[in-house]
């Protein structure tokens, strides 16, 4: 029997659940199990999102007023599917430990690390979800100021099932939902890192902002209490194969990455690259960050609350500034077009084609692709009316050029969000230290080299999922247990010059600007402030449209009158020019010098 002490980390995303048991001696993996499943983004795989048993009239109202659960920009997941996956992966990992002779009692602590901001609504009496979980990338998260609170407000206004639950309805991020389920409803709480993504947390006090909560139409009982940073969570698990163990740490994924990468000073940044998004977060160590302009600045959040062994009541709180890029989603478009199947194939094809493209004189960086498939609503662009564009293509453009443009778009997107997060932290010297990179795409050597060249920063790549490492370290610190992780870090140095990077950024900026305004050109609906409604030939313009036309006509008339007055004044002081008369040469009489007065 192996005599070890282990830390278990439950990593939960809307499309993947992973349970990993790590040795606290060297961070090695003792057992692991994972399960993936698709998000609900198409009507074909969507399930009914109203789950409570309401009256026939209420359900009819729900059908009449609820939008499709997979409307434009809606991204959801079935919470029951996530919970069932949690039970399966924990059981599978515990079985592997038992087969290896390691009992589950060797696990000293359980940590939960989850994706940021995803909203779950459930009935506290029945324990059943009343709506699909709203993913953090859903457009409803950006409505009315953004955050999970905006999605909760949307559910209260549009979902009859949520309203049917009345006082028994509970809202929370994935950590609150999972803690509630694992403890059979005995523990209903969240931590400061997850609460900061709701848009309802006062960062200075780490308590709910009552005014913000009331403005969203939420009650205090419907939102989980925020655990104080100096208090250790001790939620005892009473469900599944982890019965009797305690959850001591819950963290949002970006904060766990910051803690794992030891980012605690202003200007230190980390970025997580997946096949859908690039999430950049920069540390901010001097109190809460200042509020940023809507859609134009990074999102101020709580990075992590590190326990203080000397004074448990005074933990170190590190804040963060977060920015997100969807540039990595271009891999899905290339897969649909049959150009490449994954980012791995893109990176290998890019490395193979780059010498030939340079040799032909076209250069792999002549074409630029802006993968704004869902617009560019977040910082630093703030343009939800943007749509994908490809610039600089010609008759010679082939699959290799598109792959090169896709790789460059991902690199430039990362450069934009990292620069936005670092600028928001007011770091005088810019990025402090190397740029820490993790995520599945960090294992692609060619992609990392190109990213270093585009950004001009030194890259530091450690493990593929540093959020798990950060949660394990935090759980060990909460238990006063040492955690070792001697894993080597790989560094990538930039080889490009400042002139090259300046030229690339200039071309990329032009391409991004070309993507603006496409949603406004075609119109997206009455509730879209960027849409332009098309005029109907057989319908008179009324209301605000007619008023706008009248104002424009009045402005045009006023402009003509002002110009006439200015012309008369100028003519009075310049007698050589007679007002109201112009001199022009009659066609065919120029040789005779004939002129006519009009």
N, C-alpha and C positions, 0 to 999 in steps of 0.2 A: 504494500500500500504506500502510495506517494504521500510524504509528509510535506505539504505545501500550505501556504495561505494564498487565497485567491480573491480577486475582485471581479464581480460580474457586472457587465454593462449591457443594458437593453437599449439598442439603438432603433428608434422608430421613426420612419418617414411614411408618407401617405402611399408610397408605392414599394416600400421595402421595410422588412422587419428583420433585425439581426440580433442574436443573443450571443455574446462573447464572454468567456471566462478567461481572465488573464492572471498570470502569476505576479504577485507584487514584488518578487525578488528581481526579476529581469524583464518583466513585461511580455514574456512569451505567452503564446496562446495555448491554453489548456484544452478547451473545447469551444466549438462554435457551430452555429446553425443559422441559416438565413432563408428567407422566402421573399420573393418578389411577385408583384401583381400590377396590372395596368391601372392608371387613373381613369376616372370617368370623365371623358371629354367628348363622347359621341353618343347619340341617342341609342345606337345599337347596343351598347354595353351599360347603359344607365339603368338603374333600378329606381322604383318609386321612392321619392325623397321624403314624403310625409308618412310617418310610421305610427303615430298615435291613433287610437280608436276614438274618433270624434263623431258628432252627429252627422247625418246625411247632408244637412244644410251647410255645416262647417266644411265638410269635404268638398262640396260643390263650390263653395267660395274659394277654397284652396285651389281647385282646378281652374277657376276663373281668373284668379289674381296672381298665382305663382307663375313665374317664368319657367321655361324648360330648365331642368337641372343641368342641362348641357347647352345652354345658350351661348351666344358669342362671348368668348373669354371666360366662361365658367369652367372651373376645374374642381372636381369633387372626388370624394372617396367614401365608401361605406364603412362607418366606424366598426360595425360588427365584423367586417372582414379583417380589419386591423387587429381587433381583439382576438379573434380566432387564430390568426397567424402568430400572435404573441404566445398563446398557449401551446401551439404546435412547436415553435422553435425552442422555447424553454424546455419542453419535454424532451425534444430530440437531443439538446445539448446535455441535459442531465443524464440521459441514457448513455451518451458517449462517455461521460465522466465515470459512470458506474462500471462500464465495460473496461475502462482503463484502471479501475481500482481506486478512483478518487471520489469519495463520498461528497454529497452536496453540502454537508456541514462544514467543509473546508472553505466555503465562500463566506467571507467575513462581512461583506457589504454589497449591496446592489445599487447601481447608479442607472438613471434613466436619462438618455440624451435624445432629444427629439428635434424635428425640423421646426423652424420658427413660425409662429403666428397662425398655424392652421387651427381653425375653430371647430369645436364639437359642441353640439347641443343635445342634451339627453334629459329624460324624465327621471327625477330622483326617486320616485315611488316604484316605478316598474323597472328602472335600470336600463331602459331601451332608448336608443337614439331617436330623436324626433325629426332629424334632418340629416342628410349626408354631410360629412365633414367638408368644410369649405377650405380649399387649399390656399396656402399663403400667396401663391401667384395668381389667384383668382382676381378678376377685375373688381369684384365687390370689396376687396380689401383696400382699393385705392379710392373708393367713393367717399366724398365728404371729409377728406383729411387723411384717410388711409388707416391701416391697422386692423386688428381683429375686431375692435369695437365697431368699425363701420360695417363689417359683415354681420355682426350681432344685431345692429340696428336694422339692416336689410331684412334679416329673418323675422324680426318682430313686426316689421311693416308688411312683409309679403307672404309669410308662411302662416297659414291658418293652423297648421299642426303645432307650431311653436306657441301660438296664442292659446290653443286649446289646453296646453299643459299648465297654463296659468302660473301659480306660485311654485309648482313642482318642477319647473324647467330650470336647468342648470347650464351655464355656459362655461367654457374653459378651453385652454389649449390642450395639446395632446398629453402633456405631462399631468395635468389635472385629471383628465379623463382616465388615463391609465392608473394613476394612483388610486382614484376612486374605485376602479374595477378590481385592482389587485387586493385592496383592503375590504372589498365587499361593501363599499359605501361608508366605511368608518372614517376615512380621511378625505377631506375635500379642501385642497390648498394648491397653490402654485408658488413658484419662486420668482425672484426679481428679474432674472434674465428673460424668462418667458413672458412675464407681465409687461416688460418694457416694449414688446412688439404689439401690444394691443392699442397703443395710442391713448391709454387711459391712466397710465402710471405717472405720478409725480416723481421725477428723477431725483429731486433734492431730498425728499423724505422717504422714498421707496414705499409709498402708500398710494392707494387709489386716489385719483383726483376726483373728488365728489362732484364737482361741477361738470367735469367731462363725462362722468358716468351718467349723470342725470340728463345731460344734453343728448345722449344716445338712447334715452328712454329705458335705461337699465336700472334695476333695483340692486341694492347691496347684497341681498341674499342670493341673487342669481349669478353672482360673480365670485370666484374662489378667493378666500383671504390670502394675502401675500405673506409668505413666511419671512420673518425677520432674518437678516443676514447672519446674526450672531447665534441663531438658534438652529441646532442640527435637526434635520428631519429624521423621524424614526417611525415611518409608516410600516407596520408589520403586515407582511403578505399572508393572506389566509386562503388564497385561491391558487390551484395548480401545483406543479411539482416544486415550486419555490416556497412552499408553506413553511412558515416560521422565520424566514429571513426578513431583513429590514431594508427598506429603501432609504438611504441616507442622503442622496444627492439627486436632484433633477436639474438639468441645464438645457438651454437652447443650444443648438449645434454651433452657430458662429462664436458664442462665448466660450464653449468648450474648446474650439480650435484656438482661440486667442490664449487660453490658459495653457494648452498643450505646447504651443509655440513660445511660451514665456514672453508674450508681448504685454508689457505693462507700462512702457514709457510712450509719451506722445510721439507720434510719427511711425511707430512700429505697426506693421500691417501684415495681414494674412489673407489669402484668397483660396477659396475652394472651387475647383473646376469639376463640373459634372457634364453629362451629355445634354443638359437642358439650360443650366444657368452657371454664371460665375458670381459668387458671393464674396465681396471684399469687405473686410472690417478692419478699422484702424483704432488702435488703443488711444484712450484719452484719460490721463491720470490726474488731472487737476480739477476735480469736481465735475458736476454734470455738464455736458456740452450745451452750448447755447442753442436755442431752437433754430432750425434751419428753414429757409423759405420752402413753401409747398412745392414739391416735385423738382426743385432746383438744387437742393442740398441733400447730403446724406442723412440717413435716419439715425437720430441719437438713441442709443440703447444702453442697457447695462451689460457689460462684457462678462464679468464674473465677480464673485465675492469670495476672496481667498481667506480661509480660516487663519487666525493668528494664534500660534501656539502659546505665545507669552500672555496674550490678553484675548480670551475668547469673545469678549463682548465688543471688541474693536477690530472687526475683520477689515482687510484691505479691499476696497471697492474700486474696480477698474471699469470705467465706462468705455463705450465704443461708438464709432460712427460707421454706419453700414450703407453700402451701395450694391446694387444688383444689376447684372448685365445678362441679357438673354441671347448673346451672340453665339454661345455654344450650341444653341438649338438648331443651327444651320446643318448639323450632321443629320438630323431627321429629314430635312428637305433633300439633301444629297442622296439619302437612302431611298426616298420616294422616287427620285429621278433616275435611280439605278446607277449613279456615278460612284458611290462608295457606300459600304454597309455600316460603317462605324467610324468613330474618331481614330481608332487604331489604324484602320485601313487608310484614312485620310492622311495621317501622319507619315505612314510608310510611302504612300504614293507621292506625297509632297517631297520627301527626301530623295526619292528616285527621279522625280521629274525636274527638280530645281536646277541641276547642272545643265540639262539639255535646254531648258527654257532660257537660261542665261547665255548659253552658247549661241542660240538663235537670235539674240538681240532683243527679243520681246520682253524678257525679264518677267519673273514670276510675280512682280508686284505692280504691274501695269493695270490690272483689273482689280476693282474693289467691290466687295459685296457687303451690303448692309442688311443683315437678317432681322429686320424689324417686323416679324410675323404678327406680333401682338401689339405693334406700335412701340414707341420708346417713352413710356409714361414716367419712368423713374429717373432719378438723378444719374448723370448730369444733364440729360436732354430735356425731360419734361414735355415730351411731344407725343401724346397718344394718337395723334393723327398721322404719324409716320407709317410707312409701309415698305416692304423689302424692295430694294433696287440693286441692280448690278451695273456698274459704270466701267467704261474703258474697254468694252469688248470689241472685237473686230472679226474679220473673216478668218483669221488664224486661230480664234479662240476655240479650245477643245476642253475635254474633261480635266486635263491636267491643269489648265488655267483656272477652271472653276474651283478645283480642290485647293490650289494655291490661294485664291481669293477667299475661300472659306477659312483656311488656316489663319490668314492675315486678319480677317474680320474678328475671329475669336481673340487674337492677340491684341488688336486695337481696342476691342470692347473691354478687355481686362485692364488695359492701360488707362482707359477713360474712368472706370469705376474706382480703380486704385488711386488715381490722381484726385478724384472727387472726394474720396474718404480722407486722404491725407490732407488735402486743402481745408476740409472742414474741421480738422483737428488743430488748425492754425500752427502747424509745425514749421518753424522758421527755416529749417534746413531741408524741408521736404521729407522724403522717406528716410527713416532712421534704421540703418542696418539693412540686411537683405530682405527681399520680399518672400515670405513663407508661403509655399504652395502645397496644397494637398488635394485629394479627390481622385477619382478614377483616371482622369486625364493626366494627372501628374506623373504617371508611370510611362508616358510616351516621351522618349528621349528627344526625338526630333522636334516635337511640339514645344518642349521646354526650351530648347536652344533658340527656336524662333521667337518665343515669348520674351526671352532675355534680350534678344536683339531689338525687338520692337519697343519694349518698355525702357530699355537702357538700365535696368536694375539687375543686381545680382540675385539669383533665385536660390532658395534653400528648400530642398525637397526631402522629407523624412518618410513617414509612413503614408499610405494611401488614405487612411481615415484617421486623422488626428483628433477628431471629435471623440472617438472612443477612448483614445489615450488620455485626453484631457479630463473626461468624466471619471476614468479610473483613478487618475492622480487626485482629483478632487475628493473622491470617495475615500481614498487612503488617507488623505489629510484630515478628513472629517473624523476618521477613526484613530488618528494619531499613529498611523502605520506608514512606514517608509515604502516608497514605490520606486523601483529602479527600471530604467528603460535605456539600455545602452545602444539602441539602434543608431546606425551611422546616418549622417546627413550628407546628401549629394548636393553640390553647388554647381550652378551654371553661370558662367561669366558672359556678359554681352561682348560681341565682337564688332558691332556696328559703330559708326562714327556719329557724332552729334548732327552733322549735316545730313546724313542719310535719314536719321530718325525724324528730323525736322521736315524733310521732304515727304516722308511717308505719312506723317501726321497731317500735313497740309492736304494731301490728296484724300486721306480718310475723312477729314473734316468736310471737304467739298462733297464727298459721296453721302455723308450723313445728312447734309443740308438738302441734297437732292431727294431724300426720302420723305421730307416734310410735306404735309398738305394733301397727301393722296386720299386719306379718308374723307377730308373735307370736300374733295372734288366729286366723289361719288355719292356722298351722303350716307348716314348710318342710322337715322331715326330721329324722332322728335326730341328724345332725351339726350342727344349727343350735342354738346355745345359747339363742337367743331364741324358739325355737318352743315351743308348748304342745301336747302331744299330746292329741288328743280322746279322751275316755273311750269305751270300747266297752261297749254294754249287755250283751253276752253274754260278756265277758271279765273275769276277776278281775284286780284290780290287784295286781301282785307287785313284788318287788325294791324299788328306791328309792321307787317310787310308794306302795307299801303302807307303807313305813317313814315316809314323809312324812305319810301319813294318820294313822298311829298317834301321831306326835309332835304333830300338830295336835289330836287328841282328848285327849291327855294335857295339853296346854297349856290347852285349854278347861276340863277338869275342875279343874286346879290354879287357874285364874283364878276359878272359881266358889267353891272352898273359901276362897281368900284374901278374896274379897268378903264371904263370910259371917262370917269372923272379924273383919274390919274393921267390919262392921255391928254385930256383938255388942259390940265395944269401944266404938264410938260410942254405942250404946244404953245401956251401963252408966253413961256419964257424962251421959246425957240421959234421965232417968227418965220424962219425959213421953211418950216414944215407947216402946211395949212391943214388944220384939223378937218376931218371928214372928207378929205380929197387925197387921192393917191395918184401917182404918176407911173405909168407903165408903157412899154414899147409895144406898138401894134405889130403883130406877126407879119413879116414881109416888108415892113417899112423901116427897119432898123438902118438900112443903108442911107435912106434919105434923112434920117434923124428925126422923123415925124414922131410926135408924141400926142397922146390923147388924155384928156382929163375926164375923170369919172367922179 
